[in-house]
Amino acid sequence: MTGDVRAAVAGSGQHVAMDVLLLPFRWIYRGLVWFANSPRTLIISYLLMIVVAGIIYSHVERKNAADSVWWAVVTASTVGYGDISPTTFAGRFLAALLISTMVLLVIPLITAHFASRLIVDDDAFEHEEQEELKADVRRLRALVEEMAARQGIEMPESERPLLHGPGSGAPLWERSARRRRRRRR
């Protein structure tokens, strides 16, 4: 084997290994996307976290259930009145986990979901409408080129490929190569 071939084989092996290592993170990402796009799931998970944290807190800190759920609500909202606070290591760890999860994951997902609903452009084209417009442009271009050919007019070359997106006439290998380049940026 030549050095170039060995490097290509080693590079593809590293690429496969990296894909395998990143697979769980891709699954987590897809799960988060699904999770974030379902307001019912977000609200149910929020309530479930409060109840579960309250139950765990009541066992760890030996508090009654009502006070423990109150503690979970106050802690999750990061208000922290201080009327109830953990005294054990397990209770403090639970508080840190609850605060971190709420501040870094659940609250941003809820906020992002509702913010995205507020900024939706009702006048934006749907995917099917975009595909129909692209097909119309292709047909119009073909008609113009045919008419120009009949008249003996030479059409100027386009500076960039026209409409090379999903569903366009671009070969699959070109579209997938562009997609990979965009992902790497």
Secondary structure, DSSP 8 states (H G I E B T S, - for coil): --HHHHHHHHHHHHHHHHHHHHHHHHHHHHHHHHHHT-HHHHHHHHHHHHHHHHHHHHHHHT--HHHHHHHHHHHHTT---SSS---SHHHHHHHHHHHHHIIIIIHHHHHHHHHHHHT--TTS--HHHHHHHHHHHHHHHHHHHHHHHHHT------SS-S--STTSSS-HHHHHHHHHHHHH-
